[in-house]
Amino acid sequence: MKRIFLLTLVFMSTVVAKEGSMCHFYYDAVERKATIINNYGSELSKLSEKKLFSDLKHETGQCISECEGTKFSYCNKIAKKIESF
């Protein structure tokens, strides 16, 4: 039983090690802010728009640094959209 637990722990640590520990946090933040911007569009106040884009730029950069795979791809796609504004 201890051997199975140890093997499971080793396997999980190698899987987690690929992504930074903050990946999930930044990915969720990017996804949430991108959704808000898309849903509200032109209805956003200038202050809201400025703050959301400022935070989105920072969190997208962190997401790119911390994440891999599909999460990295999503954040990279958002970064490209931010650059086009």
C-alpha positions as CSV (number, residue, x, y, z in Angstrom):
1,M,0.0,0.0,0.0
2,K,2.8,2.4,0.9
3,R,4.5,1.6,-2.4
4,I,1.4,2.5,-4.5
5,F,1.0,5.7,-2.5
6,L,4.6,6.6,-3.1
7,L,4.4,5.8,-6.8
8,T,1.2,7.9,-7.1
9,L,2.9,10.8,-5.3
10,V,5.9,10.7,-7.6
11,F,3.8,10.5,-10.7
12,M,1.6,13.5,-9.6
13,S,4.7,15.6,-8.7
14,T,6.1,15.1,-12.2
15,V,2.8,16.1,-13.7
16,V,2.4,19.2,-11.5
17,A,6.1,20.2,-12.0
18,K,5.5,20.9,-15.7
19,E,3.2,23.9,-14.9
20,G,4.0,26.6,-12.5
21,S,2.1,26.6,-9.2
22,M,0.2,29.7,-10.1
23,C,-1.0,28.6,-13.5
24,H,-4.5,27.8,-12.5
25,F,-5.0,31.1,-10.7
26,Y,-3.8,33.2,-13.6
27,Y,-5.6,31.1,-16.3
28,D,-8.9,31.5,-14.4
29,A,-8.3,35.2,-14.0
30,V,-7.5,35.7,-17.7
31,E,-10.5,33.6,-18.7
32,R,-12.9,35.5,-16.4
33,K,-11.7,39.0,-17.5
34,A,-11.7,38.0,-21.2
35,T,-15.3,36.8,-20.8
36,I,-16.4,40.0,-19.1
37,I,-14.8,42.2,-21.8
38,N,-16.5,40.1,-24.6
39,N,-19.9,40.1,-22.8
40,Y,-20.0,43.8,-22.1
41,G,-18.1,45.2,-25.0
42,S,-19.0,48.8,-25.7
43,E,-21.2,48.9,-22.5
44,L,-18.0,49.1,-20.4
45,S,-17.2,52.4,-18.8
46,K,-13.8,53.8,-19.7
47,L,-12.6,53.1,-16.1
48,S,-13.8,49.5,-16.3
49,E,-12.3,49.0,-19.6
50,K,-8.9,50.5,-18.6
51,K,-8.8,48.5,-15.4
52,L,-9.8,45.2,-17.0
53,F,-7.3,45.6,-19.8
54,S,-4.5,46.5,-17.4
55,D,-5.2,43.5,-15.2
56,L,-5.7,41.3,-18.3
57,K,-2.3,42.3,-19.7
58,H,-0.5,41.5,-16.4
59,E,-2.4,38.2,-15.8
60,T,-1.9,37.0,-19.4
61,G,1.8,37.6,-19.1
62,Q,1.8,35.6,-15.9
63,C,-0.3,32.8,-17.5
64,I,2.1,32.5,-20.4
65,S,5.0,32.2,-17.9
66,E,3.3,29.7,-15.6
67,C,1.2,27.5,-17.9
68,E,1.7,24.9,-20.6
69,G,-0.4,23.0,-23.1
70,T,-4.0,24.2,-23.8
71,K,-3.9,26.8,-21.0
72,F,-0.7,28.3,-22.6
73,S,-2.4,28.3,-26.0
74,Y,-5.5,30.1,-24.7
75,C,-3.4,32.7,-22.9
76,N,-1.3,33.2,-26.1
77,K,-4.5,33.7,-28.1
78,I,-5.6,36.3,-25.6
79,A,-2.2,38.0,-25.8
80,K,-2.5,38.2,-29.6
81,K,-5.9,39.8,-29.2
82,I,-4.6,42.3,-26.7
83,E,-1.8,43.3,-29.1
84,S,-4.3,44.0,-31.8
85,F,-6.1,46.7,-29.7
